[in-house]
Amino acid sequence: MAAKIKIDSNLYDRVKKVASVAGYESADEFIVHVIERELDKLESDSDAEITDRLKGLGYIE
């Protein structure tokens, strides 16, 4: 079962433009690729490194 997410329409328009220029078949394909790449980076880090990175990005305090 595939999950659906909501994304701001302006952001989605930007994603569609970049995905097209980069040669992706769809915006969805591009989004999945970006998420997988970021997850690979995060999963290779320790919990402390992930926490520090998320703090630096302002996602957690």
C-alpha positions as CSV (number, residue, x, y, z in Angstrom):
1,M,0.0,0.0,0.0
2,A,1.4,3.4,-1.0
3,A,1.1,6.2,1.4
4,K,0.2,9.7,0.2
5,I,1.6,13.0,1.5
6,K,0.5,16.5,1.2
7,I,2.9,19.0,-0.3
8,D,2.5,22.7,-0.9
9,S,1.5,23.4,-4.5
10,N,4.3,25.9,-5.1
11,L,6.8,23.4,-3.8
12,Y,5.4,20.7,-6.0
13,D,5.6,23.0,-9.1
14,R,9.3,23.6,-8.3
15,V,9.8,19.8,-7.9
16,K,8.1,19.2,-11.3
17,K,10.4,21.7,-13.0
18,V,13.6,20.3,-11.5
19,A,12.6,16.7,-12.1
20,S,11.9,17.4,-15.7
21,V,15.2,19.2,-16.3
22,A,17.1,16.4,-14.4
23,G,15.6,13.8,-16.6
24,Y,13.2,12.1,-14.2
25,E,10.0,10.6,-15.6
26,S,7.9,12.3,-13.0
27,A,7.9,14.5,-10.0
28,D,7.0,11.5,-7.8
29,E,10.1,9.6,-9.1
30,F,12.3,12.6,-8.2
31,I,10.7,12.9,-4.7
32,V,11.2,9.2,-4.0
33,H,14.9,9.4,-5.1
34,V,15.6,12.4,-2.9
35,I,14.0,10.9,0.1
36,E,15.8,7.6,-0.4
37,R,19.1,9.4,-0.7
38,E,18.6,11.4,2.5
39,L,17.5,8.3,4.4
40,D,20.6,6.5,3.3
41,K,22.7,9.4,4.7
42,L,20.8,9.5,8.0
43,E,20.7,5.8,8.5
44,S,24.5,5.5,8.1
45,D,24.9,8.0,11.0
46,S,24.7,7.3,14.7
47,D,21.7,8.4,16.7
48,A,23.8,11.3,18.2
49,E,24.9,12.5,14.8
50,I,21.3,12.4,13.5
51,T,20.1,14.4,16.6
52,D,22.9,16.9,16.0
53,R,22.0,17.3,12.4
54,L,18.3,17.7,13.0
55,K,19.0,20.3,15.7
56,G,21.2,22.2,13.3
57,L,18.4,22.2,10.8
58,G,16.0,23.5,13.4
59,Y,13.7,20.4,13.3
60,I,14.3,19.7,17.0
61,E,15.5,21.6,20.0
